[in-house]
Amino acid sequence: MPKKSKYTFIDLYAGLGGFHQALSSLGHRGVWASEYNSNLRELYSKNFPNTPIEGDIFKVDIKAIPDHDIICGGFPCQPFSRAGFMKGFADESKGNHFFRILDIIDSKQAENKAPKFVFLENVETLLKHDNKNTFKVIKDSLEARGYELTFKILSPHEFNVPHHRRRLFIVGVLCSMGGLKDFQFPEPLDISNTTIESILDYDFKPMKGENLHLKKETQAVIDLWQDFIVNFPKNKKLPGFPIWAHEWGANYPYALKTPRSSKLEDLNISRGTFGIKIEGTNFENIIDNFIPRYAQKGNIFPQWKINYIRKNREFFEENKEYIIDFLKRHPEIHQFDFSYQKLEWSCQNALRTFDDKIIQFRPSGLRVKLNNWAPALTTVRTQNVYIPKLGRKLSIHEIAKLQSMNLDHHPDIYNGNFIANGGYRAFGNAVNVEVVKLIAKNLLK
Ligand SMILES: C[S@@+](CC[C@H](N)C(=O)[O-])C[C@H]1O[C@@H](n2cnc3c(N)ncnc32)[C@H](O)[C@@H]1O
């Protein structure tokens, strides 16, 4: 039997409907939604056929939006100047998503039908954006409209969902309706047993078009670094900083001077990437051919870079014998993409194996981490994590589980075939359903 509807809500910037899934599971009813992307709109209509959905929020007639108790949305954050906003510059608000949300509230308030609740989500950097001005404008404007507000950064991994995704949640209740009263954000749980295992599908069968296996070249990167870790001397500590193999044997200037601020003759007596002796008469050619990419620019390096280079060179000196032998065994490292010549071993003190870990190919290097939770989904499909134990990357259904989503219709699946069409990106943009649900339970009692 369908649950009796409690509150009505509108789902702005609806995407895959993270807010919708959470609120409807608690018995609330979606009366209207808006989403710019036509694929996502089509999918939303299939998943939530009873909720009308429209397109570009700037083109909809806001007077026609149905009355609602809750206005929710994870709006795109854009820069705007507080000074301009305070002085009422029209161009400060035109085209700005947050101001569009205010327009909707204002339009309902004019009829004495302002939504009782606001429920917003955004990236955590919104708090610090533009010297905290952006958030101040958001807070001040909602308070000026009679809402009592509170906010908190929460991540699904704090609630036993194996996904690390810190996001800012802002909730508000009209003071005239009692305000926040004793509302509290959900308290993080004991996460010592949280594991990616809870979302893995051991019976997974790929759909036609769904290829989650690594290419031969990429598998070679894993094999090489696995060898490095597994055979590393047991009595020695593995570094907690990123390993930059380019620094092994290098001694080009990096602290007081950088390669770019050095003289040609000084570079000509140094060793560059992988300890190769620098030789040449053309300065730009030397920079291009002998200096690692991260050290090619700048007359002075930031302190963090100086530290990484210094630590990597010390690491090489301390483990020279092992590393030289390793490089002899693995000449293929010189053919790898620049970023795969870097390793982030983010599992200090854990077993020196790859089979029980999670691997991600990032621009900053191959990252190996514990299997407690997946790093935040991004909008870039190539960053989908690889699970060595399964010998594949996560499937679209497993990715949905990282967002606690249980959809009847999935993006990228057409008649049982897989066609990459923005699905990964949509999950990377979405809000985690479990977190919204836990907040909503406390808010909408
Ligand atoms: C951060 S995502 C929100 C995702 C959503 N909370 C979910 O659970 O999937 C922002 C969404 O706003 C949509 N969007 C961007 N500009 C828009 C506009 N002018 N009107 C309506 N939707 C828009 C994007 O296409 C994107 O899906």
The ligand as an SDF file (V2000), in Angstrom:
LIG
                    3D

 27 29  0  0  0  0  0  0  0  0999 V2000
   25.0220   19.1080   -8.7910 C   0  0  0  0  0  0  0  0  0  0  0  0
   23.8990   18.4780   -9.9260 S   0  0  0  0  0  0  0  0  0  0  0  0
   22.5770   18.0250   -8.8710 C   0  0  0  0  0  0  0  0  0  0  0  0
   22.3050   16.5510   -8.9460 C   0  0  0  0  0  0  0  0  0  0  0  0
   21.1410   16.0520   -8.1320 C   0  0  0  0  0  0  0  0  0  0  0  0
   21.0780   16.5680   -6.7900 N   0  0  0  0  0  0  0  0  0  0  0  0
   21.1580   14.5340   -8.0850 C   0  0  0  0  0  0  0  0  0  0  0  0
   20.9370   13.9410   -7.0440 O   0  0  0  0  0  0  0  0  0  0  0  0
   21.4390   13.9160   -9.1280 O   0  0  0  0  0  0  0  0  0  0  0  0
   23.2920   19.9250  -10.6990 C   0  0  0  0  0  0  0  0  0  0  0  0
   22.2890   19.6720  -11.8170 C   0  0  0  0  0  0  0  0  0  0  0  0
   21.7630   20.9360  -12.2160 O   0  0  0  0  0  0  0  0  0  0  0  0
   21.4880   20.8640  -13.6070 C   0  0  0  0  0  0  0  0  0  0  0  0
   21.3820   22.2430  -14.1140 N   0  0  0  0  0  0  0  0  0  0  0  0
   22.3860   23.0840  -14.4290 C   0  0  0  0  0  0  0  0  0  0  0  0
   21.8890   24.2490  -14.8860 N   0  0  0  0  0  0  0  0  0  0  0  0
   20.5470   24.1280  -14.8380 C   0  0  0  0  0  0  0  0  0  0  0  0
   19.4870   25.0110  -15.1950 C   0  0  0  0  0  0  0  0  0  0  0  0
   19.7190   26.2200  -15.7090 N   0  0  0  0  0  0  0  0  0  0  0  0
   18.2210   24.5780  -15.0280 N   0  0  0  0  0  0  0  0  0  0  0  0
   17.9740   23.3330  -14.5330 C   0  0  0  0  0  0  0  0  0  0  0  0
   18.9370   22.4620  -14.1960 N   0  0  0  0  0  0  0  0  0  0  0  0
   20.2080   22.8640  -14.3450 C   0  0  0  0  0  0  0  0  0  0  0  0
   22.6720   20.0690  -14.1520 C   0  0  0  0  0  0  0  0  0  0  0  0
   22.3610   19.5000  -15.4150 O   0  0  0  0  0  0  0  0  0  0  0  0
   22.8870   19.0360  -13.0550 C   0  0  0  0  0  0  0  0  0  0  0  0
   22.1940   17.8450  -13.3470 O   0  0  0  0  0  0  0  0  0  0  0  0
  1  2  1  0
  2  3  1  0
  2 10  1  0
  3  4  1  0
  4  5  1  0
  5  6  1  0
  5  7  1  0
  7  8  2  0
  7  9  1  0
 10 11  1  0
 11 12  1  0
 11 26  1  0
 12 13  1  0
 13 14  1  0
 13 24  1  0
 14 15  1  0
 14 23  1  0
 15 16  2  0
 16 17  1  0
 17 18  1  0
 17 23  2  0
 18 19  1  0
 18 20  2  0
 20 21  1  0
 21 22  2  0
 22 23  1  0
 24 25  1  0
 24 26  1  0
 26 27  1  0
M  CHG  2   2   1   9  -1
M  END
$$$$
